[in-house]
Amino acid sequence: MTRIPSDISPWRFSVAPMMDWTDRYCRAFHRTLSRRARLYTEMVTTGAVIHGPRDRLLGFADSEHPVAVQLGGSNPSDLAEAARIAEAYGYDEVNLNVGCPSDRVQDGRFGACLMREPAVVAACVGAMKAAVSVPVTVKCRIGVDDQDTEQALDALTHAVVAAGVDGLVVHARKAWLQGLSPKENRDVPPLDYPRVGRLKRSHPGLPIAINGGIATIADAAAHLAEVDGVMIGRAAYSDPALLLAVDPVLFGEPAPVADPFAALEAFEPVLAGFLQEGVRLHAVTRHMLGLFNGRPGARAYRRHLSTFGLQPEAGIATLREAADLVAQAERHMRAAEASAA
């Protein structure tokens, strides 16, 4: 059995902040699958936090802890104000996005384009550190476009360490701001995990988590030999059942539930609360479509939720019906295997 260190980093495992995906409904479901995973909000801009509907943007349930807010911005005073607001809501961490390559964030001068401006990032981190008592972290890339990744990542790291940053999450792929779409940039250019390992060896006292292309909890455990933490994004979203392995494999603790069926049963009271608020079923279950991936009946489960979950009267019974399709398919498969034997 893998030895679990006694001084576990708060960033040992986390689910990445993902636009349009990691909303409060997604986070509530992921918390059902792991007590220990660190959860992140979608990126929210400083302007939205300061001037927008804060309760809708920042509201979350106590059960989501540990949970961090990710901010987008490049103005130190605005980021300090947004961080103060987020801390008042009870977040456990404030994270600055220095990794998103989309056109929208480039136009707003935040996200990955800030890799070219380490002094600006350091000023932002320093302002947030002065404003809040919770940890302030940065999520970045190893570089952008034609930057030398050795120089670019070192320059950013030295700058934010001097500003008092509490940790880095490094996506081990360059952001390509010109010539590639954000979707293409998910696979091109290649990942460079060794670069993150070298960064950790040169900054042994700085908590560093690795992100990008990690698809299994076994892979996450392997990365932990080099760095303090692992962040998984798309794999955790598209195949959420993998989160059931987080607590036992990475923390040496029992999973909160035994399997995906038990997860749905445990999630029912939470879902009932959302429905009582007037939330439509599909707004919640769209984050749960991949729960039975790879199992008999998974396609029927997804189809049922995608079709009937959109109906105005859809509720917990709709989710139970979808899960029953998987249970029926598995019973039929076992019966067929028994007959063949």
C-alpha positions as a Markdown table, in Angstrom:
| # | Residue | x | y | z |
|---|---|---|---|---|
| 1 | Met | 0.0 | 0.0 | 0.0 |
| 2 | Thr | 1.2 | 3.5 | -0.8 |
| 3 | Arg | 2.4 | 5.4 | 2.3 |
| 4 | Ile | 0.4 | 8.5 | 2.8 |
| 5 | Pro | 2.5 | 11.3 | 4.2 |
| 6 | Ser | 1.5 | 12.7 | 7.6 |
| 7 | Asp | 2.0 | 16.3 | 6.4 |
| 8 | Ile | -0.4 | 16.2 | 3.5 |
| 9 | Ser | -0.5 | 19.4 | 1.4 |
| 10 | Pro | -3.9 | 21.1 | 1.2 |
| 11 | Trp | -3.4 | 20.9 | -2.6 |
| 12 | Arg | -2.7 | 17.2 | -2.7 |
| 13 | Phe | -5.7 | 16.7 | -5.0 |
| 14 | Ser | -8.1 | 19.2 | -6.6 |
| 15 | Val | -10.7 | 19.4 | -9.3 |
| 16 | Ala | -9.7 | 22.2 | -11.8 |
| 17 | Pro | -11.8 | 25.4 | -12.2 |
| 18 | Met | -13.6 | 25.0 | -15.5 |
| 19 | Met | -15.8 | 27.6 | -17.2 |
| 20 | Asp | -19.4 | 26.6 | -17.5 |
| 21 | Trp | -18.8 | 23.4 | -15.7 |
| 22 | Thr | -17.6 | 23.8 | -12.0 |
| 23 | Asp | -20.6 | 25.7 | -10.8 |
| 24 | Arg | -22.1 | 25.1 | -7.4 |
| 25 | Tyr | -24.2 | 22.2 | -8.6 |
| 26 | Cys | -21.2 | 20.4 | -10.0 |
| 27 | Arg | -19.2 | 21.1 | -6.9 |
| 28 | Ala | -22.0 | 19.7 | -4.7 |
| 29 | Phe | -22.0 | 16.5 | -6.6 |
| 30 | His | -18.3 | 16.1 | -6.6 |
| 31 | Arg | -18.2 | 16.6 | -2.9 |
| 32 | Thr | -20.5 | 13.6 | -2.6 |
| 33 | Leu | -17.8 | 11.5 | -4.2 |
| 34 | Ser | -14.8 | 12.8 | -2.2 |
| 35 | Arg | -14.5 | 14.5 | 1.1 |
| 36 | Arg | -10.9 | 15.5 | 0.6 |
| 37 | Ala | -10.7 | 16.9 | -3.0 |
| 38 | Arg | -10.2 | 20.6 | -3.1 |
| 39 | Leu | -12.9 | 22.2 | -5.3 |
| 40 | Tyr | -12.7 | 25.4 | -7.3 |
| 41 | Thr | -15.3 | 27.8 | -8.7 |
| 42 | Glu | -15.4 | 28.7 | -12.3 |
| 43 | Met | -13.2 | 31.7 | -13.0 |
| 44 | Val | -15.0 | 34.9 | -12.1 |
| 45 | Thr | -13.7 | 38.3 | -13.1 |
| 46 | Thr | -13.0 | 41.1 | -10.7 |
| 47 | Gly | -15.6 | 43.3 | -12.4 |
| 48 | Ala | -18.3 | 40.7 | -11.9 |
| 49 | Val | -17.4 | 40.2 | -8.3 |
| 50 | Ile | -17.3 | 43.9 | -7.5 |
| 51 | His | -20.3 | 45.1 | -9.5 |
| 52 | Gly | -22.3 | 41.9 | -10.3 |
| 53 | Pro | -24.8 | 39.6 | -8.5 |
| 54 | Arg | -22.5 | 38.4 | -5.8 |
| 55 | Asp | -24.7 | 35.8 | -4.3 |
| 56 | Arg | -25.3 | 34.1 | -7.6 |
| 57 | Leu | -21.6 | 34.3 | -8.5 |
| 58 | Leu | -20.0 | 33.4 | -5.2 |
| 59 | Gly | -22.7 | 31.6 | -3.1 |
| 60 | Phe | -21.9 | 28.1 | -2.0 |
| 61 | Ala | -22.9 | 25.5 | 0.6 |
| 62 | Asp | -20.8 | 24.8 | 3.7 |
| 63 | Ser | -20.6 | 21.2 | 2.6 |
| 64 | Glu | -18.4 | 22.2 | -0.3 |
| 65 | His | -15.4 | 23.0 | 1.9 |
| 66 | Pro | -12.5 | 22.9 | 1.1 |
| 67 | Val | -13.4 | 25.2 | -1.8 |
| 68 | Ala | -11.5 | 28.0 | -3.5 |
| 69 | Val | -12.5 | 30.9 | -5.7 |
| 70 | Gln | -10.6 | 31.6 | -8.9 |
| 71 | Leu | -10.4 | 35.2 | -9.9 |
| 72 | Gly | -9.6 | 36.7 | -13.3 |
| 73 | Gly | -8.1 | 40.2 | -13.5 |
| 74 | Ser | -4.9 | 42.2 | -13.7 |
| 75 | Asn | -5.6 | 45.3 | -11.6 |
| 76 | Pro | -4.1 | 44.9 | -8.2 |
| 77 | Ser | -6.6 | 47.1 | -6.3 |
| 78 | Asp | -9.6 | 45.4 | -8.1 |
| 79 | Leu | -8.2 | 42.0 | -7.3 |
| 80 | Ala | -7.6 | 43.0 | -3.6 |
| 81 | Glu | -11.3 | 44.1 | -3.4 |
| 82 | Ala | -12.6 | 41.0 | -5.1 |
| 83 | Ala | -10.4 | 38.8 | -2.8 |
| 84 | Arg | -11.8 | 40.6 | 0.3 |
| 85 | Ile | -15.4 | 40.0 | -0.9 |
| 86 | Ala | -14.6 | 36.3 | -1.6 |
| 87 | Glu | -13.0 | 35.8 | 1.7 |
| 88 | Ala | -16.1 | 37.2 | 3.4 |
| 89 | Tyr | -18.2 | 34.6 | 1.7 |
| 90 | Gly | -16.0 | 31.9 | 3.4 |
| 91 | Tyr | -13.7 | 30.6 | 0.6 |
| 92 | Asp | -10.7 | 28.7 | 1.8 |
| 93 | Glu | -8.4 | 30.1 | -0.9 |
| 94 | Val | -8.2 | 32.8 | -3.6 |
| 95 | Asn | -6.6 | 31.7 | -6.8 |
| 96 | Leu | -5.5 | 34.0 | -9.6 |
| 97 | Asn | -5.9 | 32.8 | -13.2 |
| 98 | Val | -2.7 | 33.2 | -15.2 |
| 99 | Gly | -3.4 | 30.2 | -17.5 |
| 100 | Cys | -6.6 | 30.6 | -19.6 |
| 101 | Pro | -5.8 | 31.2 | -23.3 |
| 102 | Ser | -9.3 | 32.3 | -24.6 |
| 103 | Asp | -9.7 | 35.4 | -26.6 |
| 104 | Arg | -12.1 | 36.9 | -24.0 |
| 105 | Val | -9.5 | 36.8 | -21.3 |
| 106 | Gln | -6.8 | 38.1 | -23.6 |
| 107 | Asp | -9.0 | 41.1 | -24.5 |
| 108 | Gly | -9.4 | 41.8 | -20.8 |
| 109 | Arg | -5.6 | 41.5 | -20.1 |
| 110 | Phe | -5.8 | 38.5 | -17.8 |
| 111 | Gly | -5.4 | 34.8 | -18.0 |
| 112 | Ala | -2.4 | 33.3 | -19.8 |
| 113 | Cys | -1.3 | 36.6 | -21.4 |
| 114 | Leu | -0.1 | 37.6 | -17.9 |
| 115 | Met | 2.7 | 35.0 | -18.2 |
| 116 | Arg | 4.5 | 37.8 | -20.2 |
| 117 | Glu | 4.1 | 40.2 | -17.3 |
| 118 | Pro | 5.5 | 38.6 | -14.1 |
| 119 | Ala | 5.8 | 42.0 | -12.4 |
| 120 | Val | 2.1 | 42.6 | -12.9 |
| 121 | Val | 1.2 | 39.2 | -11.5 |
| 122 | Ala | 3.5 | 39.8 | -8.5 |
| 123 | Ala | 1.8 | 43.1 | -7.8 |
| 124 | Cys | -1.6 | 41.4 | -8.0 |
| 125 | Val | -0.5 | 38.7 | -5.6 |
| 126 | Gly | 1.0 | 41.2 | -3.2 |
| 127 | Ala | -2.3 | 43.2 | -3.2 |
| 128 | Met | -4.4 | 40.2 | -2.5 |
| 129 | Lys | -2.0 | 38.9 | 0.2 |
| 130 | Ala | -2.4 | 42.3 | 2.0 |
| 131 | Ala | -6.1 | 42.1 | 1.7 |
| 132 | Val | -7.0 | 38.6 | 2.9 |
| 133 | Ser | -5.8 | 36.0 | 5.5 |
| 134 | Val | -6.6 | 32.9 | 3.4 |
| 135 | Pro | -4.0 | 31.5 | 1.0 |
| 136 | Val | -3.4 | 33.3 | -2.3 |
| 137 | Thr | -2.3 | 31.0 | -5.1 |
| 138 | Val | -1.7 | 31.3 | -8.8 |
| 139 | Lys | -2.7 | 28.9 | -11.6 |
| 140 | Cys | -0.4 | 29.3 | -14.6 |
| 141 | Arg | 1.1 | 27.7 | -17.7 |
| 142 | Ile | 4.8 | 26.8 | -18.3 |
| 143 | Gly | 4.9 | 29.6 | -20.8 |
| 144 | Val | 3.0 | 31.2 | -23.8 |
| 145 | Asp | 3.7 | 31.2 | -27.5 |
| 146 | Asp | 7.4 | 31.4 | -28.3 |
| 147 | Gln | 8.6 | 31.9 | -24.7 |
| 148 | Asp | 11.4 | 29.8 | -23.4 |
| 149 | Thr | 9.6 | 27.7 | -20.8 |
| 150 | Glu | 12.7 | 27.6 | -18.5 |
| 151 | Gln | 13.0 | 31.3 | -18.4 |
| 152 | Ala | 9.3 | 32.2 | -18.5 |
| 153 | Leu | 8.2 | 29.9 | -15.7 |
| 154 | Asp | 11.2 | 30.8 | -13.5 |
| 155 | Ala | 10.6 | 34.5 | -14.0 |
| 156 | Leu | 6.9 | 34.2 | -13.0 |
| 157 | Thr | 7.7 | 31.9 | -10.0 |
| 158 | His | 10.5 | 34.2 | -8.6 |
| 159 | Ala | 8.2 | 37.2 | -8.9 |
| 160 | Val | 5.2 | 35.7 | -7.1 |
| 161 | Val | 7.3 | 34.0 | -4.5 |
| 162 | Ala | 8.8 | 37.4 | -3.7 |
| 163 | Ala | 5.2 | 38.7 | -3.4 |
| 164 | Gly | 4.3 | 36.0 | -0.8 |
| 165 | Val | 2.3 | 33.5 | -3.0 |
| 166 | Asp | 1.2 | 30.5 | -1.0 |
| 167 | Gly | 1.3 | 28.0 | -3.9 |
| 168 | Leu | 1.3 | 27.4 | -7.6 |
| 169 | Val | -0.8 | 25.2 | -9.8 |
| 170 | Val | 1.1 | 24.7 | -13.0 |
| 171 | His | -0.6 | 23.5 | -16.2 |
| 172 | Ala | 2.3 | 21.6 | -17.9 |
| 173 | Arg | 1.6 | 22.9 | -21.4 |
| 174 | Lys | 2.3 | 26.2 | -23.1 |
| 175 | Ala | -0.7 | 28.4 | -23.8 |
| 176 | Trp | -0.8 | 29.3 | -27.4 |
| 177 | Leu | -2.4 | 32.7 | -27.8 |
| 178 | Gln | -1.9 | 33.1 | -31.5 |
| 179 | Gly | -2.7 | 30.5 | -34.2 |
| 180 | Leu | -4.5 | 27.9 | -32.0 |
| 181 | Ser | -8.0 | 27.8 | -30.6 |
| 182 | Pro | -8.4 | 27.1 | -26.9 |
| 183 | Lys | -9.8 | 23.7 | -27.9 |
| 184 | Glu | -6.8 | 22.9 | -30.0 |
| 185 | Asn | -4.5 | 24.2 | -27.2 |
| 186 | Arg | -5.9 | 21.4 | -25.0 |
| 187 | Asp | -3.7 | 18.9 | -26.9 |
| 188 | Val | -1.1 | 21.1 | -28.7 |
| 189 | Pro | 1.8 | 21.7 | -27.9 |
| 190 | Pro | 2.8 | 18.6 | -26.0 |
| 191 | Leu | 2.7 | 18.4 | -22.2 |
| 192 | Asp | 6.0 | 18.9 | -20.4 |
| 193 | Tyr | 5.6 | 17.3 | -17.0 |
| 194 | Pro | 9.4 | 17.2 | -16.3 |
| 195 | Arg | 9.5 | 21.0 | -16.4 |
| 196 | Val | 7.1 | 21.2 | -13.4 |
| 197 | Gly | 9.3 | 18.7 | -11.6 |
| 198 | Arg | 12.4 | 20.8 | -12.2 |
| 199 | Leu | 10.5 | 23.8 | -10.9 |
| 200 | Lys | 9.6 | 21.9 | -7.7 |
| 201 | Arg | 13.2 | 20.9 | -7.2 |
| 202 | Ser | 14.3 | 24.5 | -7.5 |
| 203 | His | 11.7 | 25.7 | -5.0 |
| 204 | Pro | 11.4 | 22.9 | -2.5 |
| 205 | Gly | 9.6 | 25.0 | 0.1 |
| 206 | Leu | 6.9 | 26.3 | -2.3 |
| 207 | Pro | 3.7 | 24.1 | -2.6 |
| 208 | Ile | 3.4 | 23.2 | -6.3 |
| 209 | Ala | 0.6 | 21.2 | -7.9 |
| 210 | Ile | 0.6 | 19.9 | -11.5 |
| 211 | Asn | -2.2 | 20.1 | -14.0 |
| 212 | Gly | -2.9 | 19.0 | -17.5 |
| 213 | Gly | -3.8 | 15.7 | -19.2 |
| 214 | Ile | -3.9 | 13.7 | -16.0 |
| 215 | Ala | -6.7 | 11.1 | -16.5 |
| 216 | Thr | -6.6 | 8.7 | -13.6 |
| 217 | Ile | -6.0 | 8.6 | -9.9 |
| 218 | Ala | -3.2 | 6.2 | -10.4 |
| 219 | Asp | -1.5 | 8.7 | -12.6 |
| 220 | Ala | -2.1 | 11.4 | -10.0 |
| 221 | Ala | -0.5 | 9.2 | -7.3 |
| 222 | Ala | 2.6 | 8.8 | -9.6 |
| 223 | His | 2.9 | 12.6 | -10.0 |
| 224 | Leu | 2.9 | 13.0 | -6.3 |
| 225 | Ala | 6.4 | 11.5 | -6.2 |
| 226 | Glu | 7.6 | 14.8 | -7.8 |
| 227 | Val | 5.2 | 17.5 | -6.7 |
| 228 | Asp | 2.9 | 18.4 | -3.8 |
| 229 | Gly | -0.4 | 18.1 | -5.5 |
| 230 | Val | -2.3 | 17.1 | -8.6 |
| 231 | Met | -5.2 | 18.9 | -10.2 |
| 232 | Ile | -7.5 | 17.1 | -12.6 |
| 233 | Gly | -10.0 | 18.8 | -14.8 |
| 234 | Arg | -11.8 | 17.3 | -17.8 |
| 235 | Ala | -11.3 | 13.7 | -16.7 |
| 236 | Ala | -12.9 | 14.3 | -13.4 |
| 237 | Tyr | -15.8 | 16.1 | -15.1 |
| 238 | Ser | -16.4 | 13.6 | -17.9 |
| 239 | Asp | -15.9 | 10.5 | -15.6 |
| 240 | Pro | -16.8 | 11.7 | -12.1 |
| 241 | Ala | -16.7 | 8.1 | -10.7 |
| 242 | Leu | -12.9 | 8.3 | -10.7 |
| 243 | Leu | -13.3 | 10.7 | -7.7 |
| 244 | Leu | -14.4 | 7.7 | -5.6 |
| 245 | Ala | -10.7 | 6.7 | -5.6 |
| 246 | Val | -9.4 | 10.0 | -4.4 |
| 247 | Asp | -9.9 | 9.5 | -0.6 |
| 248 | Pro | -8.7 | 5.9 | -0.3 |
| 249 | Val | -5.8 | 6.1 | -2.8 |
| 250 | Leu | -4.4 | 9.6 | -2.1 |
| 251 | Phe | -5.5 | 10.2 | 1.5 |
| 252 | Gly | -5.7 | 6.7 | 3.0 |
| 253 | Glu | -9.3 | 7.3 | 4.0 |
| 254 | Pro | -12.5 | 5.4 | 3.1 |
| 255 | Ala | -14.5 | 6.8 | 0.2 |
| 256 | Pro | -17.7 | 8.6 | 1.3 |
| 257 | Val | -19.9 | 6.2 | -0.7 |
| 258 | Ala | -19.3 | 2.7 | -2.1 |
| 259 | Asp | -20.2 | 3.2 | -5.7 |
| 260 | Pro | -22.0 | 5.5 | -8.2 |
| 261 | Phe | -25.4 | 4.1 | -7.2 |
| 262 | Ala | -24.7 | 4.9 | -3.6 |
| 263 | Ala | -23.5 | 8.4 | -4.7 |
| 264 | Leu | -26.8 | 9.1 | -6.3 |
| 265 | Glu | -28.7 | 8.0 | -3.2 |
| 266 | Ala | -26.5 | 10.2 | -1.0 |
| 267 | Phe | -26.9 | 13.2 | -3.3 |
| 268 | Glu | -30.7 | 13.0 | -3.3 |
| 269 | Pro | -31.2 | 15.3 | -0.3 |
| 270 | Val | -28.9 | 17.9 | -1.9 |
| 271 | Leu | -30.7 | 17.7 | -5.2 |
| 272 | Ala | -34.0 | 18.0 | -3.4 |
| 273 | Gly | -32.8 | 21.3 | -1.9 |
| 274 | Phe | -31.8 | 22.6 | -5.3 |
| 275 | Leu | -35.2 | 21.7 | -6.7 |
| 276 | Gln | -37.0 | 23.4 | -3.9 |
| 277 | Glu | -35.0 | 26.6 | -4.8 |
| 278 | Gly | -36.6 | 26.4 | -8.2 |
| 279 | Val | -33.5 | 25.0 | -10.0 |
| 280 | Arg | -34.3 | 22.9 | -13.0 |
| 281 | Leu | -33.2 | 19.2 | -12.8 |
| 282 | His | -31.1 | 19.5 | -16.0 |
| 283 | Ala | -29.0 | 22.3 | -14.5 |
| 284 | Val | -27.8 | 19.8 | -11.9 |
| 285 | Thr | -27.8 | 16.5 | -13.7 |
| 286 | Arg | -25.9 | 17.8 | -16.8 |
| 287 | His | -22.8 | 17.5 | -14.5 |
| 288 | Met | -23.6 | 13.8 | -13.8 |
| 289 | Leu | -24.0 | 12.4 | -17.3 |
| 290 | Gly | -20.7 | 10.6 | -17.2 |
| 291 | Leu | -21.2 | 8.9 | -13.8 |
| 292 | Phe | -21.7 | 5.4 | -15.3 |
| 293 | Asn | -19.2 | 5.7 | -18.2 |
| 294 | Gly | -18.0 | 2.4 | -19.4 |
| 295 | Arg | -20.8 | 0.4 | -17.7 |
| 296 | Pro | -23.7 | -1.4 | -19.3 |
| 297 | Gly | -26.7 | 1.0 | -19.7 |
| 298 | Ala | -24.5 | 4.1 | -19.5 |
| 299 | Arg | -25.8 | 5.4 | -22.8 |
| 300 | Ala | -29.4 | 4.8 | -21.8 |
| 301 | Tyr | -28.8 | 6.7 | -18.5 |
| 302 | Arg | -27.4 | 9.7 | -20.4 |
| 303 | Arg | -30.2 | 9.6 | -22.9 |
| 304 | His | -32.9 | 9.5 | -20.3 |
| 305 | Leu | -31.5 | 12.4 | -18.3 |
| 306 | Ser | -30.8 | 14.4 | -21.5 |
| 307 | Thr | -34.3 | 13.9 | -22.7 |
| 308 | Phe | -36.5 | 13.8 | -19.7 |
| 309 | Gly | -34.4 | 15.9 | -17.4 |
| 310 | Leu | -35.3 | 18.9 | -19.5 |
| 311 | Gln | -39.0 | 18.5 | -18.8 |
| 312 | Pro | -40.6 | 21.1 | -16.4 |
| 313 | Glu | -41.8 | 18.3 | -14.1 |
| 314 | Ala | -38.5 | 16.4 | -14.0 |
| 315 | Gly | -37.3 | 15.6 | -10.5 |
| 316 | Ile | -35.6 | 13.0 | -8.3 |
| 317 | Ala | -37.8 | 10.3 | -9.8 |
| 318 | Thr | -36.3 | 11.1 | -13.2 |
| 319 | Leu | -32.8 | 10.5 | -11.9 |
| 320 | Arg | -33.8 | 7.3 | -10.2 |
| 321 | Glu | -35.3 | 6.1 | -13.5 |
| 322 | Ala | -32.1 | 6.8 | -15.3 |
| 323 | Ala | -30.0 | 4.9 | -12.7 |
| 324 | Asp | -32.5 | 2.0 | -12.9 |
| 325 | Leu | -31.6 | 1.6 | -16.6 |
| 326 | Val | -28.0 | 1.0 | -15.7 |
| 327 | Ala | -29.0 | -1.5 | -12.9 |
| 328 | Gln | -31.3 | -3.3 | -15.4 |
| 329 | Ala | -28.5 | -3.5 | -18.0 |
| 330 | Glu | -26.1 | -4.9 | -15.5 |
| 331 | Arg | -28.6 | -7.5 | -14.3 |
| 332 | His | -29.2 | -8.6 | -17.9 |
| 333 | Met | -25.4 | -8.9 | -18.5 |
| 334 | Arg | -24.9 | -11.0 | -15.4 |
| 335 | Ala | -27.8 | -13.2 | -16.4 |
| 336 | Ala | -26.3 | -13.7 | -19.8 |
| 337 | Glu | -22.9 | -14.5 | -18.4 |
| 338 | Ala | -24.4 | -17.0 | -16.1 |
| 339 | Ser | -26.3 | -18.7 | -18.9 |
| 340 | Ala | -23.2 | -18.8 | -21.1 |
| 341 | Ala | -21.2 | -20.5 | -18.2 |
